[in-house]
Amino acid sequence: MRVFHCTTTKKLDRYEKTGAILPAVRFWSTKFSAIKWMKKTGRNVLLSFEKPVNSYPLPIKGGAYWSDDLVRFWDILVK
């Protein structure tokens, strides 16, 4: 299952330098919810990756989750 992560260009640079998104990784189950969160928080980069095996729901409506796994592979949808 593909999930979506909102971030900034500065953090994306850090992800690329370290080779991973470091835990705790927060993400959304739908692109719609992720884009709403991007607009609300002023983030400008949207990433997509496979849902980590160890994922836990957050108490936010809209399908928010977090994981303590490293995410090493992602696709950039919006930059």
C-alpha positions as CSV (number, residue, x, y, z in Angstrom):
1,M,0.0,0.0,0.0
2,R,1.4,3.4,-0.9
3,V,1.2,6.1,1.7
4,F,2.0,9.9,1.6
5,H,4.5,12.0,3.7
6,C,4.5,15.8,3.8
7,T,7.8,17.6,4.3
8,T,9.9,20.7,3.3
9,T,12.7,21.0,0.8
10,K,15.2,21.5,3.7
11,K,14.1,18.2,5.3
12,L,14.1,16.5,1.9
13,D,17.8,17.5,1.5
14,R,18.5,15.9,4.9
15,Y,16.6,12.7,3.9
16,E,18.8,12.5,0.7
17,K,22.0,13.0,2.7
18,T,21.2,10.4,5.3
19,G,19.7,8.0,2.8
20,A,16.5,7.6,4.9
21,I,13.6,9.3,6.6
22,L,14.5,8.8,10.2
23,P,11.9,7.7,12.8
24,A,9.4,8.7,13.9
25,V,8.0,8.8,10.4
26,R,4.5,10.3,10.1
27,F,2.4,9.7,7.0
28,W,-1.1,9.7,5.6
29,S,-3.1,6.8,4.1
30,T,-4.6,9.0,1.3
31,K,-3.2,11.6,-1.0
32,F,-6.2,13.8,-0.3
33,S,-5.5,13.9,3.5
34,A,-1.8,14.5,2.9
35,I,-2.4,17.5,0.6
36,K,-4.9,19.0,3.1
37,W,-2.1,18.7,5.8
38,M,0.5,20.2,3.4
39,K,-1.7,23.3,2.9
40,K,-2.5,23.6,6.7
41,T,1.2,23.3,7.8
42,G,2.8,25.2,4.9
43,R,4.9,22.2,3.7
44,N,5.7,22.1,0.0
45,V,7.0,18.6,-0.7
46,L,4.9,15.4,-1.0
47,L,6.5,12.0,-0.9
48,S,5.1,8.6,-1.5
49,F,6.4,5.2,-0.3
50,E,5.3,1.8,0.7
51,K,3.7,1.6,4.1
52,P,6.2,0.4,6.7
53,V,5.5,-2.9,8.3
54,N,5.4,-1.4,11.8
55,S,2.8,1.3,11.5
56,Y,0.5,2.7,14.2
57,P,-2.5,5.1,13.8
58,L,-2.4,8.6,15.2
59,P,-5.4,10.2,17.0
60,I,-6.0,12.5,14.0
61,K,-8.9,12.1,11.6
62,G,-8.1,11.3,8.0
63,G,-5.9,8.3,8.3
64,A,-2.7,9.6,9.9
65,Y,-0.1,7.0,11.0
66,W,3.5,6.9,12.3
67,S,6.2,4.3,12.2
68,D,9.5,3.7,14.0
69,D,11.0,2.1,10.8
70,L,13.5,3.8,8.5
71,V,12.1,4.7,5.1
72,R,14.8,4.3,2.5
73,F,12.9,4.5,-0.7
74,W,10.4,7.2,-1.8
75,D,9.0,8.9,-4.8
76,I,8.7,12.7,-5.0
77,L,5.2,13.6,-6.1
78,V,5.3,17.4,-5.5
79,K,8.4,19.5,-5.1
